[in-house]
Structure formats: C-alpha cells, structure tokens
Amino acid sequence: MRTSAGIWWESTGAGAPVLLINGLGSTSTSWFRLLPELHDFRVITFDNRGVGRTGSSPEPFDLATMAADAVAVLDAAQVDRAHTLGLSLGGLIAQELALSYPDRTESLMLVSTHAGIPHLTVAASAVATVAALPPGERSRALAPILYAKQTPAAEIARDEETASVIPTTPEGLRSQLLASTTWDRYADLHQLAVPTLVLHGREDRLVPLSAGEKLAAAIPHADLVIIDNAGHRLFTDQTTTSAAALKSFLAQTTLSTAQPPQPPPRG
C-alpha cells in the first residue's frame, strides 16, 4: 500500500500499534528477525523515502520530511498514536517525529542511534565513501563495523541475502545520508515527555556506546539498556536478548497507558 506521498507501507498483526522506522539504506525487509517477536502487536513497517518500494526522490529531502512521511503512514493506517521504534537513521527520524508530532507518539524506542552527526565521533564521510560502492561490495565493506565479532558468518549472509531482494541504490543511500548530516535537535531533546528506551550494543563500532549514553542522558527519564556481545546490528547479533528488552519496555508502557489515572487519596 502507499500513502498520498507515495510512501510504501504495510501492517501486520493486531494489538497496540508499533511503528518501525528503518536505518540508513534499509528497507522494511530488514525487520524479518524482529517481526516474529512482536506478534502481540499491530506492527506497521514502511520503506523510507529514497529506498525500496517507495523509491528514490528526485529532489533533496531532510529528516523533517522523513518524519512527515512517517506521520503519513500512521494516517494511512488510521493510527492516532503509536509506539515508535527507530533504528540508527530511523532513530533520528523517530526523535524528529516525537518532537514535531508529540500527539502521535505513545513511546520511543531508540536503537543503535545517536543525537545527530555533530554529537557522533564517526565521520559521515567514511559512510559516504562506502555508500558509493555497489550493493555487494558495500555489505562486505560494512560488515566488520556493523556486527559483533562473534556473530556467525551465516547470519550475516542471511541479512545480506534479505537486503539483496530489494537493493538500495547509491543515489538513494547518499540522499538519506545527506538528510541525516544536516539534522541536529539535541538542544530540544529535553522536551520529550514520552516513555523512552535507548537500546545499544556494547560493541557498536559504527555508533559507539558513548553516543547512546549521551542520547539517553539528554532525554528526561529515558531508560538505557546495553546489550552485551552486540554491535550496530544487535537484532542479528543478539536477537532474543534485544527483543526481550523491547518487549519488556512495551509491556510496561502499554500497561501504564492503559490504566486510567488514579484519584489522589483522601486525607
């Protein structure tokens, strides 16, 4: 299905809505490990502007536009508010969504992400160089910094095979990268008033743990959960452990939002 803005999306399952926002250059096929873990929820996935079935945009775009695309997906799915999970670049989009459309965000799950390129020690130019490579070479070049050292090669190959079904063009990847490099709302993060989980792999070499710690510290009452033996692709490195952290957070959040406020005790 497509939104009026041409964004491809789909919805599976029933229950409280959970919106998943992909990372740089990834399509919704990348969620294949996590989707079975979220069977108790209505999960909404989509292909960001620039990739997959949504396709490349002829004009440059920014993260505000990508957040508006996510809202268009919620509108098309007839969802007022959703628990929003953003991975890597998707985490930046999720932050922009929560800041610009606070009435559409039930909670935030920020995975393997950061507070903007200016607050990240990894140079965007290095990623841009890799972005120019053909898809197969790109995957091989990125693998050493995306996964934990002990992750089986077969699991990495499975990720690459899934991604190759709908390959991302270098042009689409560069457009998304450019959108991310101009985004910085670190000074506004204190405004976030929704339950927030920051989930990070201890061995993340693309977005170091220190960036996740800085992000969690900037958001009021955010929970920081660190996954051992996991890198940037922690849903591949430690599928069960990382999914369990998400489900625990969602269980607590859905329970608290489902319960009506209690009247103060009478003195």
N, C-alpha and C positions, 0 to 999 in steps of 0.2 A: 504494500500500500504506500501511497505517497501523500504528503501534506500539500497544502496550497503553494508552499515554497519549493516543492519538488523534492523534499527530503523523504527518502525511503525508510519505512519503519515496519515493525510487526510486534504483535503482542501474543504472549503465551501464558496459559495458566489462569488461576483465579486467586483472589485474596487481595491483601493490601498491595497497591501498585508500587513497583520498584523500577526506576528508570536507570538504565545502564548507559554510560557515555564512554565511547571508545578512546583509546590512546592514539598517539600520532601515527597516521598512516594505516590504522587498523580498521577493519570492518566489523559488523556485528557477528560475523562467524567466529571471531576470536573469543567469544564467551562460551564456547562449547563445553569447557570444563566446569564452569560455574553454574550454568543453567540448571543441570540436574539437582544441584544443591539448594536451589531456590524454588522447589516445586510447590511450596505452600503459599507462594505469592503470585500476583499477576506481574510478569516481567515484561517490560517494554524495552526493545532494543531498536537502534537505528544506525544508519550509515551517515557519519558526519559529512558536511559539505566538503567536497574535494576528493572523496574516495567511494569505492564500492558502487552499489546500485544507485546511490544519489548522484555520483559522478562529479567531475571537475566543474568548477565555476570559472567562467571566462574573465570575471573581474576579481581583483583582490578583495579579501574579506578579513574581518577581525574577530576576536573572541566574543565581542558583544553580539555580532551577527550569528555566531555559532550557538550562543546561549539562546538567542531568539528562535533559532531553528529547533532547539530542544523544547522550548515552550510550544512551538507549532506542533511538535509531535504529541505533547500532552493534550493539546486542544483536539487534535485529530483522534486521539484515543479516548476523548471525553473524560479526562482525568483532571480534577482540580488541583490536587496536591499529590506529590509522590516522594517516596524515599529515593534519594538520588545518589547513585554511585558513579564516581568519575575516576578513571584510571589514567595516570600520567597526564598527557594533554587533556584528557577528559576530566581530570581533577580541576584544572584551571577553568574549564567550561562550567563545571559544577559550582565552583566558587562564584563565578560571574552570574550564573543563574540564581543562586541563593541571595546574592547581594542586590541584583537588579529586579528580581521577581520573588521577593520573600514569601508572598502569599501562595506560591506554587511549590514550595519546598517543605516537606514534612521532616526530613532529616538529611544529613550529609554523611557520605562515606567516601573519604578521600584516600585513594590507594596509590602508592608509589609515585607521589606527586609532590608539589612544592608551591611556594607562594609567588612564583613568577621568575623569569630568567634573571633579573637583576639580583635575586636572592639565591641564586644557584651557582655553584662553583664550576659546573661543567660548561664548557664553551659551546654555544649554539653552533658555531662554525664547524665544529667537529661532526655534529649530527648532520649539518647541511652537506658536508662532503660525502658522507655515507648515503644521504638521500639521493644523490645523483647517480648511484650505481644501479644496474639492472636488479630486479627483484631477488633473484637467486644469490647474486654476489652480495646484495645488501643484507640478506639474512645471515649469511656466513660471517660478514664483517661485524655485525652487531651481536651475534650470539655470545661472544666472550664477556660482553658487558651487560647483557640482558638477563642471563641466568646464573644461578649459583653453580659453583664449580662441580658439585656432586650430582647435579641433575643429569639423569641418563640421556645419552645422545638420542635414543629412540623417542623420548618425549619431546625433545627439541625438534626433531624431524617431523613429528606429528603436528606441532604448531606450524612449521613451515609448509607442510602439505595442505593444511587447512587454509592458510593465508593465500596459497597459490591458486585456490579456486576462483577467487575474485582479486586479482593482483592490483596493487596500488601503483599508479604511475608516478615517476619522479616529479612531474609537474604538480600533481595533487599533494604529494608529500611536502614539497617546497612551499606551496601555498599555506598549508596548515602550520608549517614551521614559522613562516613569516608572521602569521597571525599570533602565534604564541610569543614571539620575541618582543612585540610591542605592548604586551599586557602587563600591568603592574597595579594591583589593588591591595597591596599588602597593608597600606595605611587604613583601609576600610574593613579589614577582617574582624576588628573588634565589634563591628555592628551585627555580626551573625548571632542569631538568637535561637537557632535550632539545635537539637542534639547532633553532635558531630563526632565521628570516628575517623581518626587518622591511622591508616594501616600501612606499615612499611616493612620491607625486608631488611634484615640486619646487614646483608651482604650486597645491597643495591649499589652497583658501581656507576650506573647512569645518573640516578638521582640519589645522592648519598643520604644516609640516615639523618645526618645533621640538618638537611633541608626539611625532612619530615618533622623533626623535632621543633624547628623554628616555626613551621606552619602550625603545629598543634599549640605551641605557646601563644600564638597570635590570636587564636580563636577562643573566646570565652568558654570555659568548662569542657573543652574538647578532650576526648579520650585518645591516648596514644597507645597503640598495640604494635609491638615489634615482633616479627616472625623470624625465628632463628632458621639458619640454613636456607634462606630465601633471598633472591636478588630482585631485580626490577619486575620480572615476570613471576611474581610469587604465586599466582594461581596455577602455574606449571610446576614451580619448584616445590611448593608445599600446598597442594590443593585442599586436602582435608583440614589442615590446621587453619589456613587463611579463611576458608569458607565457614568454619566453625566460629571464628571471631566475628564475621559478618552476621551470621545467624543469631549469635548471642546478642549482638547490638540491636538487630532488628526486633528480636523478641522483646527486649526491654523497652524499646522505643514504641513499638506498636501497642504494648500493654499500657504504657503510661499515657499515650494519646487516646486510647480507647476508654480510659476511666475518666468520668466527669470530675471536675474539681470538687473537693470536699469542703463543706462549710466549716468555718472556724469553730472550735469547741466553745460551748457556752461557759462563762465563768461563774 
